[in-house]
Protein backbone atom coordinates (compact mmCIF):
# COMPACT_ATOMS: atom_id res chain seq x y z
CA UNK A 1 0.00 0.00 0.00
CA UNK A 2 1.05 3.57 -0.61
CA UNK A 3 2.14 5.20 2.64
CA UNK A 4 2.50 8.66 1.14
CA UNK A 5 -1.06 9.75 0.46
CA UNK A 6 -4.37 8.91 2.13
CA UNK A 7 -6.47 6.48 0.14
CA UNK A 8 -9.39 7.80 -1.90
CA UNK A 9 -11.17 4.44 -2.20
CA UNK A 10 -13.73 5.29 0.51
CA UNK A 11 -14.74 8.69 -0.89
CA UNK A 12 -18.38 8.80 -1.95
CA UNK A 13 -19.10 5.30 -0.62
CA UNK A 14 -21.60 4.65 2.16
CA UNK A 15 -21.24 1.84 4.68
CA UNK A 16 -24.58 0.41 3.54
CA UNK A 17 -23.09 -0.02 0.06
CA UNK A 18 -20.10 -2.01 1.31
CA UNK A 19 -20.02 -5.81 1.38
CA UNK A 20 -20.16 -7.11 4.94
CA UNK A 21 -16.67 -8.62 4.75
CA UNK A 22 -15.25 -5.30 3.53
CA UNK A 23 -16.90 -3.19 6.23
CA UNK A 24 -14.18 -3.60 8.83
CA UNK A 25 -11.51 -2.42 6.41
CA UNK A 26 -13.75 0.36 5.07
CA UNK A 27 -14.34 1.81 8.53
CA UNK A 28 -10.69 1.50 9.46
CA UNK A 29 -9.56 3.15 6.23
CA UNK A 30 -11.65 6.26 6.91
CA UNK A 31 -10.11 6.68 10.35
CA UNK A 32 -6.60 6.01 9.07
CA UNK A 33 -7.02 8.59 6.32
CA UNK A 34 -7.90 11.19 8.97
CA UNK A 35 -4.72 10.45 10.92
CA UNK A 36 -2.57 10.67 7.79
CA UNK A 37 -4.14 13.96 6.75
CA UNK A 38 -3.71 15.37 10.24
CA UNK A 39 -0.05 14.38 10.35
CA UNK A 40 0.66 15.96 6.97
CA UNK A 41 -1.24 19.12 7.94
CA UNK A 42 0.84 19.55 11.09
CA UNK A 43 4.10 19.15 9.19
CA UNK A 44 2.92 21.59 6.52
CA UNK A 45 2.11 24.27 9.09
CA UNK A 46 5.44 23.73 10.83
CA UNK A 47 7.13 24.88 7.62
CA UNK A 48 5.96 28.45 8.43
CA UNK A 49 6.76 29.00 12.12
CA UNK A 50 6.25 32.77 11.87
CA UNK A 51 2.62 32.29 10.81
CA UNK A 52 2.10 29.73 13.56
CA UNK A 53 2.88 32.33 16.19
CA UNK A 54 -0.17 34.30 15.03
CA UNK A 55 -2.51 31.47 16.01
CA UNK A 56 -0.36 29.21 18.16
CA UNK A 57 -2.95 28.13 20.78
CA UNK A 58 -5.30 26.84 18.08
CA UNK A 59 -2.49 25.03 16.28
CA UNK A 60 -1.40 23.37 19.52
CA UNK A 61 -5.00 22.36 20.16
CA UNK A 62 -5.12 20.82 16.69
CA UNK A 63 -1.95 18.84 17.42
CA UNK A 64 -3.35 17.66 20.74
CA UNK A 65 -6.64 16.58 19.14
CA UNK A 66 -4.76 14.67 16.45
CA UNK A 67 -2.44 12.80 18.81
CA UNK A 68 -5.24 12.17 21.29
CA UNK A 69 -7.43 10.86 18.49
CA UNK A 70 -4.83 8.30 17.46
CA UNK A 71 -4.52 7.12 21.06
CA UNK A 72 -8.31 6.81 21.47
CA UNK A 73 -8.49 4.90 18.18
CA UNK A 74 -5.85 2.48 19.42
CA UNK A 75 -7.62 2.15 22.76
CA UNK A 76 -10.81 1.16 20.93
CA UNK A 77 -8.91 -1.44 18.94
CA UNK A 78 -7.23 -2.93 21.99
CA UNK A 79 -10.43 -2.91 24.05
CA UNK A 80 -12.83 -4.35 21.47
CA UNK A 81 -11.45 -5.12 18.04
CA UNK A 82 -8.21 -6.97 18.72
CA UNK A 83 -9.72 -9.33 21.34
CA UNK A 84 -12.38 -10.14 18.75
CA UNK A 85 -9.93 -10.70 15.89
CA UNK A 86 -6.92 -12.21 17.66
CA UNK A 87 -8.22 -15.74 18.36
CA UNK A 88 -8.51 -16.30 14.61
CA UNK A 89 -6.18 -13.60 13.22
CA UNK A 90 -3.05 -12.99 15.25
CA UNK A 91 -2.95 -9.26 16.07
CA UNK A 92 0.10 -9.31 18.36
CA UNK A 93 2.14 -7.46 15.73
CA UNK A 94 -0.28 -4.56 15.73
CA UNK A 95 -0.31 -4.43 19.54
CA UNK A 96 3.47 -4.24 19.59
CA UNK A 97 3.42 -1.44 17.03
CA UNK A 98 0.96 0.49 19.20
CA UNK A 99 3.41 0.44 22.10
CA UNK A 100 6.17 1.92 19.95
CA UNK A 101 3.92 4.67 18.59
CA UNK A 102 2.45 5.51 21.97
CA UNK A 103 5.84 6.49 23.31
CA UNK A 104 6.10 9.05 20.49
CA UNK A 105 2.48 10.21 20.83
CA UNK A 106 2.80 10.65 24.58
CA UNK A 107 5.87 12.78 23.97
CA UNK A 108 4.00 14.95 21.46
CA UNK A 109 1.07 15.41 23.84
CA UNK A 110 3.36 16.29 26.73
CA UNK A 111 5.07 18.90 24.56
CA UNK A 112 2.03 20.63 23.05
CA UNK A 113 0.09 20.55 26.34
CA UNK A 114 2.91 21.98 28.44
CA UNK A 115 1.45 24.95 30.39
CA UNK A 116 4.38 27.11 29.29
CA UNK A 117 4.36 26.04 25.64
CA UNK A 118 3.14 29.35 24.22
CA UNK A 119 6.33 30.94 25.55
CA UNK A 120 8.71 28.05 24.85
CA UNK A 121 7.34 26.63 21.58
CA UNK A 122 9.99 25.60 19.06
CA UNK A 123 8.74 24.40 15.69
CA UNK A 124 11.91 22.37 15.11
CA UNK A 125 11.31 20.31 18.23
CA UNK A 126 7.76 19.42 17.22
CA UNK A 127 8.81 18.80 13.61
CA UNK A 128 11.42 16.31 14.80
CA UNK A 129 8.88 14.50 16.96
CA UNK A 130 6.37 14.30 14.10
CA UNK A 131 8.98 13.21 11.56
CA UNK A 132 10.30 10.40 13.74
CA UNK A 133 6.75 9.11 14.18
CA UNK A 134 5.76 9.26 10.52
CA UNK A 135 7.18 6.02 9.13
CA UNK A 136 6.14 3.71 11.98
CA UNK A 137 2.69 5.33 12.06
CA UNK A 138 1.98 5.22 8.34
CA UNK A 139 3.41 1.72 7.94
CA UNK A 140 1.25 0.54 10.81
CA UNK A 141 -1.88 2.16 9.38
CA UNK A 142 -1.36 0.55 5.98
CA UNK A 143 -0.29 -2.82 7.35
CA UNK A 144 -3.33 -3.04 9.58
CA UNK A 145 -5.63 -2.35 6.64
CA UNK A 146 -3.97 -5.12 4.66
CA UNK A 147 -4.29 -7.53 7.58
CA UNK A 148 -8.07 -7.05 7.83
CA UNK A 149 -8.66 -7.31 4.08
CA UNK A 150 -11.72 -9.18 2.87
CA UNK A 151 -10.21 -12.63 2.34
CA UNK A 152 -8.87 -12.74 5.90
CA UNK A 153 -12.15 -11.60 7.42
CA UNK A 154 -14.31 -13.83 5.24
CA UNK A 155 -12.30 -16.95 6.00
CA UNK A 156 -12.49 -16.45 9.76
CA UNK A 157 -15.81 -14.81 10.63
CA UNK A 158 -19.49 -15.02 9.81
CA UNK A 159 -21.42 -12.03 8.45
CA UNK A 160 -23.36 -11.75 11.71
CA UNK A 161 -20.18 -11.69 13.78
CA UNK A 162 -18.87 -8.79 11.71
CA UNK A 163 -22.13 -6.85 11.90
CA UNK A 164 -22.27 -7.36 15.68
CA UNK A 165 -18.71 -6.10 16.12
CA UNK A 166 -19.33 -3.05 13.94
CA UNK A 167 -22.34 -2.22 16.11
CA UNK A 168 -20.22 -2.55 19.26
CA UNK A 169 -17.54 -0.30 17.76
CA UNK A 170 -20.18 2.31 16.95
CA UNK A 171 -21.56 2.17 20.48
CA UNK A 172 -18.09 2.41 22.02
CA UNK A 173 -17.18 5.41 19.87
CA UNK A 174 -20.37 7.24 20.79
CA UNK A 175 -19.77 6.56 24.49
CA UNK A 176 -16.08 7.48 24.61
CA UNK A 177 -15.34 10.02 21.85
CA UNK A 178 -14.91 13.60 23.04
CA UNK A 179 -17.56 15.75 21.24
CA UNK A 180 -15.45 18.90 21.68
CA UNK A 181 -12.20 17.62 20.16
CA UNK A 182 -12.38 14.27 18.37
CA UNK A 183 -15.77 14.83 16.75
CA UNK A 184 -14.95 18.15 15.03
CA UNK A 185 -11.48 16.86 14.15
CA UNK A 186 -12.94 13.83 12.37
CA UNK A 187 -15.66 15.85 10.63
CA UNK A 188 -13.13 18.34 9.27
CA UNK A 189 -11.02 15.62 7.64
CA UNK A 190 -13.31 12.76 6.71
CA UNK A 191 -14.44 12.24 3.13
CA UNK A 192 -18.16 12.50 2.33
CA UNK A 193 -20.72 11.10 2.78
CA UNK A 194 -20.65 11.88 6.50
CA UNK A 195 -21.22 8.81 8.73
CA UNK A 196 -24.68 8.61 10.24
CA UNK A 197 -23.34 8.94 13.78
CA UNK A 198 -21.74 12.29 13.01
CA UNK A 199 -24.67 13.60 11.00
CA UNK A 200 -27.04 12.75 13.84
CA UNK A 201 -24.88 14.50 16.42
CA UNK A 202 -24.43 17.51 14.11
CA UNK A 203 -28.20 17.76 13.67
CA UNK A 204 -28.76 17.58 17.41
CA UNK A 205 -26.17 20.31 17.97
CA UNK A 206 -27.78 22.56 15.38
CA UNK A 207 -31.21 22.22 16.97
CA UNK A 208 -30.13 22.74 20.58
CA UNK A 209 -29.49 25.95 22.45
CA UNK A 210 -25.92 26.40 23.60
CA UNK A 211 -26.89 25.81 27.24
CA UNK A 212 -28.41 22.44 26.34
CA UNK A 213 -25.65 21.30 24.02
CA UNK A 214 -23.67 19.18 26.46
CA UNK A 215 -26.78 17.33 27.64
CA UNK A 216 -27.90 16.71 24.07
CA UNK A 217 -24.57 15.18 23.12
N, C-alpha and C positions, 0 to 999 in steps of 0.2 A: 504493500500500500504506500501511497505517496504521503510522506510526513511533512511536506512543505506547506500545502494548502488544505484548508478544510474541504471535505467532500461536498459535492453538490447533489448527490444522489437522492437526498431526502427532500429537496426543495419541491414544493408543490404537491407533495404526496401526503395523504391523510393516513392515520393509523388504521382506519377502517378499510382502507384499500390495500393493506399489506397482508400477505399470506401469514398465517399464524406462526409458522416456523421462522419467518423473517422479522417478526415484531420485536424480539429481544434486541437484535442487532440494529433495527431501525431506531428504536428509542435511544439506545446507547450512542448511536452515531450523531443524533441531534445534540445530545449533551456534550459529546467530545468535540464537536464542531465549535460549540460555544467556548470551550476552554482554549481551543487553538486560537480562535479569533481574539479572545481576551488577551492571551499571551502576546500575540503579534501587535495588538493595539498598544499595550504597555511599552513594548520595545520601541515602537514607532514614536510615541510621545517622549520617550527618554532621549531621542535624538535632538530634541529642542529644549534643553533644560531652562533656557531663559523664559520661554513661554509657559513652562510648567509652574514657574514661580508666581505667575499671575492667577493661577487657580489651583494651587498646590493641595489644599485640603480635599477638594473634590477628586483630584487625581489619586491621592493616597486612599481615599474611600473606595475608589474604583479598584485599586490594587488589592485592598483588603477583601472586597466582595468577591473578586476573582479567586484569590487563594483560598478564602473560606469556602467558596462554592465547590472547588475541587475536593477539599477535605470532606465536606458534607456528602458529596457524590460517592467518595470512597467509603465513607461510613455506611451509607445505604447499601453499597455492594457487599461489604463485609458483614453487615447485620442480616441482610435478607438474601441477596442474590447468590453470593458465593456458597453459603451453606446449602442452598438449593441445588446449585450446579455441581459442586465438588464431588459428591458421591459417585457421579457418573462422568464428570469431566473435570479432571484435576486442575484446580485453580490456584495451587500453591505458588506457582510462578508469579501470578498477578498479585498475590498477597505480599510476596517478597518485594516486588517492585513498588508497591504502596509504601512500604517502610522506608525505602530509599528516598522516594519523592517527598514523604512527609517531613523528613529532616530539613529539606530545602524549603518546603512551604512554611513550616513553622518559623524558619529563619526570616523569610520574607514578611510574614505577619508580625513578628516581633519588631522588625525594622520599621515598617510603615505605620504601626500602631504605637510606636514609642511616643510618650507624651511630649517629648521635646523635638519631635521630628521636623516640625515646621521651621525650627531654627537650625537644625543640624543636617537637613536633607542633602544628600549627595547623589546626583543621578548616576554617577559611575558605580557607586556601591550597589544600587538597586539593579542597574544594568548587568553587572557581573552575576548577581544572584539569579536573575531571570535567565541569563544566557547559559549558566551551568545547568539549570533545570530543564532547558528546552529539549535536548535530545532524549534523556530518559523519560520525560513526560510524553512527548509526541510518539516515541517508539512504543511506549506502554499503551497509549490510546489506540494506536493502529493495531498493535498485536492483540489486544483484547477484542477488538471488533472481529478480527480474523478468527479468533478462537471460538466465538459464539456465532459463527456463520451457520447458514441454514442446515447444511448436511450434518454438522455436529449436533445441533439441537434436535433435528428430526430423528436422528438415529438413537437418541437417548431419552426423549420425553414425548408424552402424549400432547395433543392439542389442548386438552383441558388443563393439564399441568402448567402449560405456558400461559394460558389465559388467566389462571388463578394467580400465578406469580406476578403477572403484569398488574393485576388488580391490587395485589398487596403492595407493589412498588408505588403505585399511584397513591394509595392510602397513606403510606409512610411519608411520601414527599409532601402531601398536603398537611400532615401532622407536624412535620419537623422543619420544613423550609421556612426561612425568615421572609415574611412578606415585604419587609422594608429594604432588604439588600438582595437576596438571591432571586426573588421574583422579578423585580425590575431589571436586574442584570440579565437574566435569561431572556426576558421579553425583548430587550434591546439588541440581542444578538441572534436569536433563533430565526430560522427561515420560515416563511409562511407555508401552509396555513397554521395559525396559532393553535396549540393544543387546547383541548376543551377545558382542561383544568384552569389554564391561565385565562382563557376568554371568560369563563364563569366568574373568576375572582375579579377580573377587570370590570365586568359588568356590575358586580356587587359594589365595587369601589365607586363607580361612576354614579350609582343611584343613592349612595349613602351620604349623609352629612359628615363633615370631618370629625365631629365629636363621636360619631357612631362607627367610624371606620374600623378601629381595632376590633370591636366586638363582631362586626360583620365578617372580618377575615377569620 
